[in-house]
Amino acid sequence: MAEKVRDTADRIRKLEVQGARNVAIAAVKAIETMAHGTKAKTRESFVKELFEAKTTLFATRTTEPLMRNAIKWIINRVEDSDERNVETLVALVTSSANSFQKKLEASKERIAEIGAKRIREGMVIFTHCHSSTTTYLLSKAKKDGKNFEVICTETRPALQGRITAKEMVELGVKTTMIVDSAARSFMNDADIVIVGADALTSEGNVINKIGTGAIALLAYEARKPFYVVAEPLKFDPDTLCGDYEKIEERSPLEIWTEAPENLVIRNPAFDVTRRDYIHGIICEEGIISPHSIVEVIHRRHQWIFH
Ligand code: RUB
């Protein structure tokens, strides 16, 4: 299998590429590069290569339906075509990869446009981890001339909150970083919570960085609106058929490298936020209730079910 796919898979696994959107884009680019460099002479061997790449990339991070949907989009289009010429199939991979990326780009813009309207002058926004969709929305609000503050968690154990903090400081936004366990102490200072998502389930629950579920509960207790910014393409169709979204469990070494022997360390990367605590999902369709996610998928992305 192409070097590029292996290399991308490695970078995703090591969190050198992080966040659902960035992971999906990196995977799409890797498949495109692999297709360009293919030595396959027949449709069958080309399709086999695509499936090998899919297996490798799917295995990198368990809780990334956007990446899975992106790869599915490309492979579906190749499988649905009757074309036997490999060069034409490579061109089809390129056009599918481009159209997927364009969809993602357009949704990011639209989400930022819609979400920025919820940011009022002087607001304090609480966020967790690093979501490129969230920080893009905040940068749009800033460009619109709004002044606001951000409180961000450091996000143990991999400290993705630092990426958010750096981006916000560079944007000229007054930013306060707190340890994750200080979330309750600072929730009262916030006006609104905005987080990203890795997965959306058929019941309208949202899966995001570990700790998000607890932050949603804190926001509920403090009566602060809790919004999720996510494109519906993060929907996992398997949840409609009864499967639970699997939660990635990462190495205990991320938590403690020299831990005592026999100590059990658990390191789930994500948790579930129940729909009851979510005011709205800000997506390119507008601000929707978590209950309507399946309806949106039926209307906009039927192919996900196939
Ligand atoms: C990142 C994370 C982000 C979502 C959404 O976790 O939980 O909130 O992926 O990000 P990790 P985006 O750092 O483990 O990948 O809005 O960029 O898709």
py3Dmol code that shows the C-alpha trace and the ligand (Angstrom):
import py3Dmol

protein = """\
ATOM      1  CA  MET A   1       0.000   0.000   0.000  1.00  0.00           C
ATOM      2  CA  ALA A   2       1.166   3.497  -0.775  1.00  0.00           C
ATOM      3  CA  GLU A   3       3.602   5.193   1.566  1.00  0.00           C
ATOM      4  CA  LYS A   4       1.321   8.209   1.843  1.00  0.00           C
ATOM      5  CA  VAL A   5      -1.549   6.196   3.331  1.00  0.00           C
ATOM      6  CA  ARG A   6       0.737   4.537   5.888  1.00  0.00           C
ATOM      7  CA  ASP A   7       2.324   7.856   6.758  1.00  0.00           C
ATOM      8  CA  THR A   8      -1.036   9.627   7.130  1.00  0.00           C
ATOM      9  CA  ALA A   9      -2.396   6.775   9.244  1.00  0.00           C
ATOM     10  CA  ASP A  10       0.620   7.109  11.507  1.00  0.00           C
ATOM     11  CA  ARG A  11       0.203  10.859  11.880  1.00  0.00           C
ATOM     12  CA  ILE A  12      -3.490  10.478  12.680  1.00  0.00           C
ATOM     13  CA  ARG A  13      -2.771   7.785  15.288  1.00  0.00           C
ATOM     14  CA  LYS A  14      -0.118   9.961  16.958  1.00  0.00           C
ATOM     15  CA  LEU A  15      -2.504  12.987  17.008  1.00  0.00           C
ATOM     16  CA  GLU A  16      -0.170  14.942  14.750  1.00  0.00           C
ATOM     17  CA  VAL A  17      -3.381  15.473  12.830  1.00  0.00           C
ATOM     18  CA  GLN A  18      -6.272  15.949  15.240  1.00  0.00           C
ATOM     19  CA  GLY A  19      -9.915  16.932  15.195  1.00  0.00           C
ATOM     20  CA  ALA A  20     -12.552  15.119  13.155  1.00  0.00           C
ATOM     21  CA  ARG A  21     -12.481  17.523  10.220  1.00  0.00           C
ATOM     22  CA  ASN A  22      -8.680  17.561   9.871  1.00  0.00           C
ATOM     23  CA  VAL A  23      -8.529  13.784  10.204  1.00  0.00           C
ATOM     24  CA  ALA A  24     -11.122  13.322   7.438  1.00  0.00           C
ATOM     25  CA  ILE A  25      -9.352  15.771   5.120  1.00  0.00           C
ATOM     26  CA  ALA A  26      -5.971  14.089   5.706  1.00  0.00           C
ATOM     27  CA  ALA A  27      -7.488  10.666   4.957  1.00  0.00           C
ATOM     28  CA  VAL A  28      -9.133  11.911   1.754  1.00  0.00           C
ATOM     29  CA  LYS A  29      -5.860  13.468   0.571  1.00  0.00           C
ATOM     30  CA  ALA A  30      -3.953  10.278   1.348  1.00  0.00           C
ATOM     31  CA  ILE A  31      -6.355   8.202  -0.747  1.00  0.00           C
ATOM     32  CA  GLU A  32      -6.151  10.685  -3.581  1.00  0.00           C
ATOM     33  CA  THR A  33      -2.331  10.614  -3.546  1.00  0.00           C
ATOM     34  CA  MET A  34      -2.338   6.839  -3.370  1.00  0.00           C
ATOM     35  CA  ALA A  35      -4.675   6.646  -6.370  1.00  0.00           C
ATOM     36  CA  HIS A  36      -2.403   8.942  -8.368  1.00  0.00           C
ATOM     37  CA  GLY A  37       0.606   6.782  -7.694  1.00  0.00           C
ATOM     38  CA  THR A  38      -1.142   3.465  -8.335  1.00  0.00           C
ATOM     39  CA  LYS A  39       0.589   0.757 -10.336  1.00  0.00           C
ATOM     40  CA  ALA A  40      -2.667  -1.168 -10.683  1.00  0.00           C
ATOM     41  CA  LYS A  41      -3.397  -2.345 -14.217  1.00  0.00           C
ATOM     42  CA  THR A  42      -6.938  -3.525 -13.686  1.00  0.00           C
ATOM     43  CA  ARG A  43     -10.087  -2.163 -12.075  1.00  0.00           C
ATOM     44  CA  GLU A  44     -10.074  -5.103  -9.646  1.00  0.00           C
ATOM     45  CA  SER A  45      -6.555  -4.466  -8.348  1.00  0.00           C
ATOM     46  CA  PHE A  46      -7.224  -0.712  -8.085  1.00  0.00           C
ATOM     47  CA  VAL A  47     -10.385  -1.305  -6.056  1.00  0.00           C
ATOM     48  CA  LYS A  48      -8.447  -3.750  -3.859  1.00  0.00           C
ATOM     49  CA  GLU A  49      -5.884  -1.015  -3.143  1.00  0.00           C
ATOM     50  CA  LEU A  50      -8.652   1.396  -2.195  1.00  0.00           C
ATOM     51  CA  PHE A  51     -10.107  -1.138   0.227  1.00  0.00           C
ATOM     52  CA  GLU A  52      -6.696  -1.759   1.805  1.00  0.00           C
ATOM     53  CA  ALA A  53      -6.270   1.980   2.306  1.00  0.00           C
ATOM     54  CA  LYS A  54      -9.747   2.152   3.801  1.00  0.00           C
ATOM     55  CA  THR A  55      -8.937  -0.612   6.309  1.00  0.00           C
ATOM     56  CA  THR A  56      -5.692   1.083   7.339  1.00  0.00           C
ATOM     57  CA  LEU A  57      -7.270   4.519   7.750  1.00  0.00           C
ATOM     58  CA  PHE A  58     -10.408   3.241   9.527  1.00  0.00           C
ATOM     59  CA  ALA A  59      -8.168   1.513  12.075  1.00  0.00           C
ATOM     60  CA  THR A  60      -6.393   4.735  13.072  1.00  0.00           C
ATOM     61  CA  ARG A  61      -9.124   6.199  15.226  1.00  0.00           C
ATOM     62  CA  THR A  62     -12.259   4.366  16.218  1.00  0.00           C
ATOM     63  CA  THR A  63     -14.595   7.294  16.801  1.00  0.00           C
ATOM     64  CA  GLU A  64     -14.331   9.170  13.488  1.00  0.00           C
ATOM     65  CA  PRO A  65     -17.453   8.706  11.334  1.00  0.00           C
ATOM     66  CA  LEU A  66     -16.633  11.806   9.269  1.00  0.00           C
ATOM     67  CA  MET A  67     -13.466  10.100   8.056  1.00  0.00           C
ATOM     68  CA  ARG A  68     -15.381   6.876   7.433  1.00  0.00           C
ATOM     69  CA  ASN A  69     -18.116   8.718   5.522  1.00  0.00           C
ATOM     70  CA  ALA A  70     -15.512  10.568   3.451  1.00  0.00           C
ATOM     71  CA  ILE A  71     -13.774   7.358   2.410  1.00  0.00           C
ATOM     72  CA  LYS A  72     -17.115   5.685   1.796  1.00  0.00           C
ATOM     73  CA  TRP A  73     -18.142   8.579  -0.474  1.00  0.00           C
ATOM     74  CA  ILE A  74     -15.052   8.078  -2.646  1.00  0.00           C
ATOM     75  CA  ILE A  75     -15.174   4.281  -2.773  1.00  0.00           C
ATOM     76  CA  ASN A  76     -18.958   4.225  -3.425  1.00  0.00           C
ATOM     77  CA  ARG A  77     -18.469   6.372  -6.488  1.00  0.00           C
ATOM     78  CA  VAL A  78     -15.758   4.103  -7.856  1.00  0.00           C
ATOM     79  CA  GLU A  79     -17.824   0.993  -7.168  1.00  0.00           C
ATOM     80  CA  ASP A  80     -20.942   2.522  -8.727  1.00  0.00           C
ATOM     81  CA  SER A  81     -19.143   3.303 -11.967  1.00  0.00           C
ATOM     82  CA  ASP A  82     -18.868   0.686 -14.734  1.00  0.00           C
ATOM     83  CA  GLU A  83     -15.551   2.128 -15.826  1.00  0.00           C
ATOM     84  CA  ARG A  84     -12.738  -0.406 -16.271  1.00  0.00           C
ATOM     85  CA  ASN A  85      -9.960   1.960 -17.262  1.00  0.00           C
ATOM     86  CA  VAL A  86      -7.719   2.610 -14.251  1.00  0.00           C
ATOM     87  CA  GLU A  87      -6.757   6.126 -15.329  1.00  0.00           C
ATOM     88  CA  THR A  88     -10.425   7.100 -15.515  1.00  0.00           C
ATOM     89  CA  LEU A  89     -11.015   5.564 -12.097  1.00  0.00           C
ATOM     90  CA  VAL A  90      -8.112   7.586 -10.691  1.00  0.00           C
ATOM     91  CA  ALA A  91      -9.742  10.736 -12.105  1.00  0.00           C
ATOM     92  CA  LEU A  92     -12.991   9.684 -10.425  1.00  0.00           C
ATOM     93  CA  VAL A  93     -11.199   9.361  -7.085  1.00  0.00           C
ATOM     94  CA  THR A  94      -9.773  12.856  -7.547  1.00  0.00           C
ATOM     95  CA  SER A  95     -13.109  14.421  -8.423  1.00  0.00           C
ATOM     96  CA  SER A  96     -14.840  12.625  -5.525  1.00  0.00           C
ATOM     97  CA  ALA A  97     -12.101  13.678  -3.089  1.00  0.00           C
ATOM     98  CA  ASN A  98     -12.402  17.265  -4.313  1.00  0.00           C
ATOM     99  CA  SER A  99     -16.171  17.330  -4.092  1.00  0.00           C
ATOM    100  CA  PHE A 100     -16.059  15.977  -0.541  1.00  0.00           C
ATOM    101  CA  GLN A 101     -13.546  18.600   0.515  1.00  0.00           C
ATOM    102  CA  LYS A 102     -15.640  21.311  -1.122  1.00  0.00           C
ATOM    103  CA  LYS A 103     -18.693  20.118   0.829  1.00  0.00           C
ATOM    104  CA  LEU A 104     -16.676  20.316   4.055  1.00  0.00           C
ATOM    105  CA  GLU A 105     -15.328  23.757   3.219  1.00  0.00           C
ATOM    106  CA  ALA A 106     -18.798  25.061   2.396  1.00  0.00           C
ATOM    107  CA  SER A 107     -20.240  23.634   5.607  1.00  0.00           C
ATOM    108  CA  LYS A 108     -17.471  25.227   7.671  1.00  0.00           C
ATOM    109  CA  GLU A 109     -18.235  28.629   6.155  1.00  0.00           C
ATOM    110  CA  ARG A 110     -21.968  28.275   6.654  1.00  0.00           C
ATOM    111  CA  ILE A 111     -21.603  27.012  10.238  1.00  0.00           C
ATOM    112  CA  ALA A 112     -19.376  29.984  11.043  1.00  0.00           C
ATOM    113  CA  GLU A 113     -21.850  32.400   9.465  1.00  0.00           C
ATOM    114  CA  ILE A 114     -24.784  30.969  11.411  1.00  0.00           C
ATOM    115  CA  GLY A 115     -22.948  30.403  14.683  1.00  0.00           C
ATOM    116  CA  ALA A 116     -21.228  33.793  14.750  1.00  0.00           C
ATOM    117  CA  LYS A 117     -24.669  35.376  15.030  1.00  0.00           C
ATOM    118  CA  ARG A 118     -25.048  33.735  18.433  1.00  0.00           C
ATOM    119  CA  ILE A 119     -21.938  35.541  19.695  1.00  0.00           C
ATOM    120  CA  ARG A 120     -22.937  38.838  21.212  1.00  0.00           C
ATOM    121  CA  GLU A 121     -20.681  41.734  22.112  1.00  0.00           C
ATOM    122  CA  GLY A 122     -18.876  41.144  25.418  1.00  0.00           C
ATOM    123  CA  MET A 123     -19.807  37.459  25.698  1.00  0.00           C
ATOM    124  CA  VAL A 124     -17.648  34.867  27.425  1.00  0.00           C
ATOM    125  CA  ILE A 125     -17.488  31.622  25.478  1.00  0.00           C
ATOM    126  CA  PHE A 126     -16.520  28.380  27.172  1.00  0.00           C
ATOM    127  CA  THR A 127     -14.954  25.685  24.986  1.00  0.00           C
ATOM    128  CA  HIS A 128     -13.219  22.353  25.387  1.00  0.00           C
ATOM    129  CA  CYS A 129     -10.433  20.635  23.432  1.00  0.00           C
ATOM    130  CA  HIS A 130      -9.603  21.891  19.946  1.00  0.00           C
ATOM    131  CA  SER A 131     -12.330  21.928  17.354  1.00  0.00           C
ATOM    132  CA  SER A 132     -11.330  23.635  14.114  1.00  0.00           C
ATOM    133  CA  THR A 133     -15.021  24.258  13.390  1.00  0.00           C
ATOM    134  CA  THR A 134     -15.437  26.073  16.703  1.00  0.00           C
ATOM    135  CA  THR A 135     -12.306  28.186  16.356  1.00  0.00           C
ATOM    136  CA  TYR A 136     -13.263  29.084  12.791  1.00  0.00           C
ATOM    137  CA  LEU A 137     -16.673  30.250  14.015  1.00  0.00           C
ATOM    138  CA  LEU A 138     -14.989  32.355  16.681  1.00  0.00           C
ATOM    139  CA  SER A 139     -12.587  33.845  14.146  1.00  0.00           C
ATOM    140  CA  LYS A 140     -15.578  34.763  11.970  1.00  0.00           C
ATOM    141  CA  ALA A 141     -17.263  36.484  14.939  1.00  0.00           C
ATOM    142  CA  LYS A 142     -14.042  38.379  15.599  1.00  0.00           C
ATOM    143  CA  LYS A 143     -13.791  39.424  11.938  1.00  0.00           C
ATOM    144  CA  ASP A 144     -17.389  40.615  12.176  1.00  0.00           C
ATOM    145  CA  GLY A 145     -16.068  43.083  14.740  1.00  0.00           C
ATOM    146  CA  LYS A 146     -17.348  41.414  17.895  1.00  0.00           C
ATOM    147  CA  ASN A 147     -15.373  41.539  21.094  1.00  0.00           C
ATOM    148  CA  PHE A 148     -15.638  38.507  23.317  1.00  0.00           C
ATOM    149  CA  GLU A 149     -13.600  36.370  25.703  1.00  0.00           C
ATOM    150  CA  VAL A 150     -12.849  32.688  25.672  1.00  0.00           C
ATOM    151  CA  ILE A 151     -12.373  30.251  28.525  1.00  0.00           C
ATOM    152  CA  CYS A 152     -10.760  27.033  27.350  1.00  0.00           C
ATOM    153  CA  THR A 153      -9.822  23.866  29.164  1.00  0.00           C
ATOM    154  CA  GLU A 154      -6.333  22.474  28.787  1.00  0.00           C
ATOM    155  CA  THR A 155      -7.907  19.096  27.847  1.00  0.00           C
ATOM    156  CA  ARG A 156      -6.046  16.283  29.526  1.00  0.00           C
ATOM    157  CA  PRO A 157      -4.227  14.143  28.663  1.00  0.00           C
ATOM    158  CA  ALA A 158      -3.121  15.337  25.215  1.00  0.00           C
ATOM    159  CA  LEU A 159      -3.587  19.082  25.901  1.00  0.00           C
ATOM    160  CA  GLN A 160      -5.364  20.016  22.683  1.00  0.00           C
ATOM    161  CA  GLY A 161      -6.718  23.037  24.590  1.00  0.00           C
ATOM    162  CA  ARG A 162      -3.341  24.648  23.977  1.00  0.00           C
ATOM    163  CA  ILE A 163      -4.031  24.672  20.239  1.00  0.00           C
ATOM    164  CA  THR A 164      -7.314  26.484  20.899  1.00  0.00           C
ATOM    165  CA  ALA A 165      -5.615  28.894  23.309  1.00  0.00           C
ATOM    166  CA  LYS A 166      -2.845  29.727  20.825  1.00  0.00           C
ATOM    167  CA  GLU A 167      -5.317  30.325  18.010  1.00  0.00           C
ATOM    168  CA  MET A 168      -7.455  32.578  20.192  1.00  0.00           C
ATOM    169  CA  VAL A 169      -4.494  34.595  21.471  1.00  0.00           C
ATOM    170  CA  GLU A 170      -3.226  35.029  17.905  1.00  0.00           C
ATOM    171  CA  LEU A 171      -6.675  36.278  16.992  1.00  0.00           C
ATOM    172  CA  GLY A 172      -6.399  38.917  19.703  1.00  0.00           C
ATOM    173  CA  VAL A 173      -9.109  37.363  21.874  1.00  0.00           C
ATOM    174  CA  LYS A 174      -8.742  37.579  25.651  1.00  0.00           C
ATOM    175  CA  THR A 175      -8.356  33.935  26.578  1.00  0.00           C
ATOM    176  CA  THR A 176      -8.221  32.171  29.928  1.00  0.00           C
ATOM    177  CA  MET A 177      -7.006  28.598  30.147  1.00  0.00           C
ATOM    178  CA  ILE A 178      -8.098  26.386  33.021  1.00  0.00           C
ATOM    179  CA  VAL A 179      -7.423  22.792  34.014  1.00  0.00           C
ATOM    180  CA  ASP A 180     -10.312  20.507  33.122  1.00  0.00           C
ATOM    181  CA  SER A 181     -11.279  19.994  36.746  1.00  0.00           C
ATOM    182  CA  ALA A 182     -11.797  23.761  37.166  1.00  0.00           C
ATOM    183  CA  ALA A 183     -14.694  23.719  34.706  1.00  0.00           C
ATOM    184  CA  ARG A 184     -17.350  24.050  37.423  1.00  0.00           C
ATOM    185  CA  SER A 185     -15.544  26.957  39.069  1.00  0.00           C
ATOM    186  CA  PHE A 186     -15.574  28.888  35.803  1.00  0.00           C
ATOM    187  CA  MET A 187     -18.902  27.900  34.292  1.00  0.00           C
ATOM    188  CA  ASN A 188     -20.675  30.795  36.011  1.00  0.00           C
ATOM    189  CA  ASP A 189     -18.323  33.225  34.271  1.00  0.00           C
ATOM    190  CA  ALA A 190     -19.392  31.946  30.859  1.00  0.00           C
ATOM    191  CA  ASP A 191     -22.406  33.046  28.813  1.00  0.00           C
ATOM    192  CA  ILE A 192     -22.440  30.172  26.360  1.00  0.00           C
ATOM    193  CA  VAL A 193     -20.636  26.868  25.739  1.00  0.00           C
ATOM    194  CA  ILE A 194     -19.587  25.915  22.222  1.00  0.00           C
ATOM    195  CA  VAL A 195     -17.853  22.623  21.440  1.00  0.00           C
ATOM    196  CA  GLY A 196     -17.211  20.501  18.368  1.00  0.00           C
ATOM    197  CA  ALA A 197     -18.174  16.885  17.742  1.00  0.00           C
ATOM    198  CA  ASP A 198     -16.626  13.700  16.497  1.00  0.00           C
ATOM    199  CA  ALA A 199     -19.800  11.722  16.065  1.00  0.00           C
ATOM    200  CA  LEU A 200     -23.545  12.292  15.945  1.00  0.00           C
ATOM    201  CA  THR A 201     -25.819   9.379  16.740  1.00  0.00           C
ATOM    202  CA  SER A 202     -29.301   8.518  15.487  1.00  0.00           C
ATOM    203  CA  GLU A 203     -30.757   9.413  18.899  1.00  0.00           C
ATOM    204  CA  GLY A 204     -29.290  12.899  18.714  1.00  0.00           C
ATOM    205  CA  ASN A 205     -26.500  12.312  21.177  1.00  0.00           C
ATOM    206  CA  VAL A 206     -23.122  13.845  20.494  1.00  0.00           C
ATOM    207  CA  ILE A 207     -19.715  12.278  20.992  1.00  0.00           C
ATOM    208  CA  ASN A 208     -16.824  14.626  21.558  1.00  0.00           C
ATOM    209  CA  LYS A 209     -13.565  14.846  23.523  1.00  0.00           C
ATOM    210  CA  ILE A 210     -13.632  13.180  26.930  1.00  0.00           C
ATOM    211  CA  GLY A 211     -14.989  15.633  29.468  1.00  0.00           C
ATOM    212  CA  THR A 212     -17.562  17.182  27.129  1.00  0.00           C
ATOM    213  CA  GLY A 213     -20.418  15.248  28.756  1.00  0.00           C
ATOM    214  CA  ALA A 214     -19.505  16.600  32.196  1.00  0.00           C
ATOM    215  CA  ILE A 215     -19.171  20.152  30.838  1.00  0.00           C
ATOM    216  CA  ALA A 216     -22.661  19.849  29.331  1.00  0.00           C
ATOM    217  CA  LEU A 217     -24.021  18.850  32.735  1.00  0.00           C
ATOM    218  CA  LEU A 218     -22.280  21.820  34.339  1.00  0.00           C
ATOM    219  CA  ALA A 219     -23.725  24.133  31.708  1.00  0.00           C
ATOM    220  CA  TYR A 220     -27.176  22.669  32.379  1.00  0.00           C
ATOM    221  CA  GLU A 221     -26.788  23.189  36.117  1.00  0.00           C
ATOM    222  CA  ALA A 222     -25.610  26.762  35.591  1.00  0.00           C
ATOM    223  CA  ARG A 223     -28.332  27.384  32.955  1.00  0.00           C
ATOM    224  CA  LYS A 224     -25.865  28.260  30.234  1.00  0.00           C
ATOM    225  CA  PRO A 225     -26.742  27.379  26.635  1.00  0.00           C
ATOM    226  CA  PHE A 226     -24.673  24.482  25.318  1.00  0.00           C
ATOM    227  CA  TYR A 227     -24.140  24.353  21.552  1.00  0.00           C
ATOM    228  CA  VAL A 228     -22.407  21.795  19.380  1.00  0.00           C
ATOM    229  CA  VAL A 229     -20.939  22.836  16.046  1.00  0.00           C
ATOM    230  CA  ALA A 230     -20.836  19.939  13.640  1.00  0.00           C
ATOM    231  CA  GLU A 231     -21.635  19.052  10.073  1.00  0.00           C
ATOM    232  CA  PRO A 232     -24.280  16.306   9.761  1.00  0.00           C
ATOM    233  CA  LEU A 233     -21.650  14.312   7.837  1.00  0.00           C
ATOM    234  CA  LYS A 234     -20.350  13.344  11.294  1.00  0.00           C
ATOM    235  CA  PHE A 235     -23.410  11.124  11.627  1.00  0.00           C
ATOM    236  CA  ASP A 236     -22.690   7.454  12.206  1.00  0.00           C
ATOM    237  CA  PRO A 237     -25.311   5.425  10.266  1.00  0.00           C
ATOM    238  CA  ASP A 238     -24.571   2.266  12.275  1.00  0.00           C
ATOM    239  CA  THR A 239     -26.144   3.877  15.341  1.00  0.00           C
ATOM    240  CA  LEU A 240     -29.485   3.762  13.512  1.00  0.00           C
ATOM    241  CA  CYS A 241     -29.197  -0.018  13.313  1.00  0.00           C
ATOM    242  CA  GLY A 242     -28.613  -0.463  17.036  1.00  0.00           C
ATOM    243  CA  ASP A 243     -24.847  -0.276  17.230  1.00  0.00           C
ATOM    244  CA  TYR A 244     -23.266   2.072  19.719  1.00  0.00           C
ATOM    245  CA  GLU A 245     -20.549   4.385  18.473  1.00  0.00           C
ATOM    246  CA  LYS A 246     -17.351   2.826  19.747  1.00  0.00           C
ATOM    247  CA  ILE A 247     -15.254   5.011  21.990  1.00  0.00           C
ATOM    248  CA  GLU A 248     -11.549   5.053  21.219  1.00  0.00           C
ATOM    249  CA  GLU A 249      -9.399   3.989  24.147  1.00  0.00           C
ATOM    250  CA  ARG A 250      -5.897   5.417  23.957  1.00  0.00           C
ATOM    251  CA  SER A 251      -2.623   4.327  25.534  1.00  0.00           C
ATOM    252  CA  PRO A 252      -2.324   4.618  29.348  1.00  0.00           C
ATOM    253  CA  LEU A 253       1.141   6.067  28.704  1.00  0.00           C
ATOM    254  CA  GLU A 254      -0.538   9.314  27.664  1.00  0.00           C
ATOM    255  CA  ILE A 255      -1.625   9.617  31.295  1.00  0.00           C
ATOM    256  CA  TRP A 256       1.365   8.305  33.230  1.00  0.00           C
ATOM    257  CA  THR A 257       4.572   7.010  31.680  1.00  0.00           C
ATOM    258  CA  GLU A 258       6.049   5.581  34.867  1.00  0.00           C
ATOM    259  CA  ALA A 259       2.934   4.346  36.557  1.00  0.00           C
ATOM    260  CA  PRO A 260       3.220   1.698  39.303  1.00  0.00           C
ATOM    261  CA  GLU A 261       2.867  -1.837  38.047  1.00  0.00           C
ATOM    262  CA  ASN A 262      -0.638  -3.298  38.372  1.00  0.00           C
ATOM    263  CA  LEU A 263      -2.252   0.124  38.333  1.00  0.00           C
ATOM    264  CA  VAL A 264      -5.213   0.144  35.990  1.00  0.00           C
ATOM    265  CA  ILE A 265      -5.296   3.296  33.892  1.00  0.00           C
ATOM    266  CA  ARG A 266      -8.202   3.951  31.544  1.00  0.00           C
ATOM    267  CA  ASN A 267      -7.895   6.525  28.791  1.00  0.00           C
ATOM    268  CA  PRO A 268     -11.071   6.894  26.708  1.00  0.00           C
ATOM    269  CA  ALA A 269     -10.635   9.693  24.176  1.00  0.00           C
ATOM    270  CA  PHE A 270     -14.313  10.654  23.917  1.00  0.00           C
ATOM    271  CA  ASP A 271     -17.589  10.589  25.802  1.00  0.00           C
ATOM    272  CA  VAL A 272     -21.276  10.912  25.057  1.00  0.00           C
ATOM    273  CA  THR A 273     -23.266  14.080  25.674  1.00  0.00           C
ATOM    274  CA  ARG A 274     -26.953  13.315  25.893  1.00  0.00           C
ATOM    275  CA  ARG A 275     -29.220  15.298  23.583  1.00  0.00           C
ATOM    276  CA  ASP A 276     -31.172  16.580  26.618  1.00  0.00           C
ATOM    277  CA  TYR A 277     -28.278  18.876  27.498  1.00  0.00           C
ATOM    278  CA  ILE A 278     -27.760  20.241  24.006  1.00  0.00           C
ATOM    279  CA  HIS A 279     -29.533  23.472  23.075  1.00  0.00           C
ATOM    280  CA  GLY A 280     -28.757  23.032  19.428  1.00  0.00           C
ATOM    281  CA  ILE A 281     -26.447  21.603  16.823  1.00  0.00           C
ATOM    282  CA  ILE A 282     -25.088  24.403  14.676  1.00  0.00           C
ATOM    283  CA  CYS A 283     -24.675  22.953  11.207  1.00  0.00           C
ATOM    284  CA  GLU A 284     -24.910  24.140   7.611  1.00  0.00           C
ATOM    285  CA  GLU A 285     -28.676  23.470   7.717  1.00  0.00           C
ATOM    286  CA  GLY A 286     -29.056  25.997  10.520  1.00  0.00           C
ATOM    287  CA  ILE A 287     -29.333  25.554  14.268  1.00  0.00           C
ATOM    288  CA  ILE A 288     -31.173  22.271  14.591  1.00  0.00           C
ATOM    289  CA  SER A 289     -32.487  20.217  17.451  1.00  0.00           C
ATOM    290  CA  PRO A 290     -30.373  17.103  18.107  1.00  0.00           C
ATOM    291  CA  HIS A 291     -33.606  15.138  17.500  1.00  0.00           C
ATOM    292  CA  SER A 292     -33.688  16.064  13.827  1.00  0.00           C
ATOM    293  CA  ILE A 293     -30.302  14.728  12.783  1.00  0.00           C
ATOM    294  CA  VAL A 294     -31.655  11.602  11.045  1.00  0.00           C
ATOM    295  CA  GLU A 295     -34.163  13.689   9.118  1.00  0.00           C
ATOM    296  CA  VAL A 296     -31.333  15.949   7.890  1.00  0.00           C
ATOM    297  CA  ILE A 297     -29.293  12.937   6.779  1.00  0.00           C
ATOM    298  CA  HIS A 298     -32.280  11.505   4.887  1.00  0.00           C
ATOM    299  CA  ARG A 299     -32.815  14.807   3.150  1.00  0.00           C
ATOM    300  CA  ARG A 300     -29.208  15.757   2.410  1.00  0.00           C
ATOM    301  CA  HIS A 301     -26.952  12.710   2.555  1.00  0.00           C
ATOM    302  CA  GLN A 302     -29.038   9.628   1.674  1.00  0.00           C
ATOM    303  CA  TRP A 303     -25.891   7.892   0.380  1.00  0.00           C
ATOM    304  CA  ILE A 304     -24.601   7.497   3.937  1.00  0.00           C
ATOM    305  CA  PHE A 305     -27.178   4.746   4.459  1.00  0.00           C
ATOM    306  CA  HIS A 306     -25.998   2.679   1.466  1.00  0.00           C
TER     307      HIS A 306
END
"""
ligand_1 = """\
18
RUB
C -10.811 16.539 18.946
C -12.219 16.833 19.340
C -12.915 17.914 18.559
C -13.731 17.257 17.439
C -14.271 18.289 16.471
O -10.322 15.357 19.539
O -12.806 16.203 20.189
O -13.789 18.619 19.383
O -12.941 16.349 16.720
O -13.211 18.908 15.795
P -8.851 14.836 19.132
P -13.468 19.607 14.394
O -7.898 15.938 19.405
O -8.631 13.631 19.983
O -8.905 14.486 17.665
O -14.484 20.665 14.654
O -12.118 20.162 14.003
O -13.961 18.575 13.438
"""
view = py3Dmol.view(width=600, height=400)
view.addModel(protein, "pdb")
view.setStyle({"model": 0}, {"cartoon": {"style": "trace"}})
view.addModel(ligand_1, "xyz")
view.setStyle({"model": 1}, {"stick": {}})
view.zoomTo()
view.show()
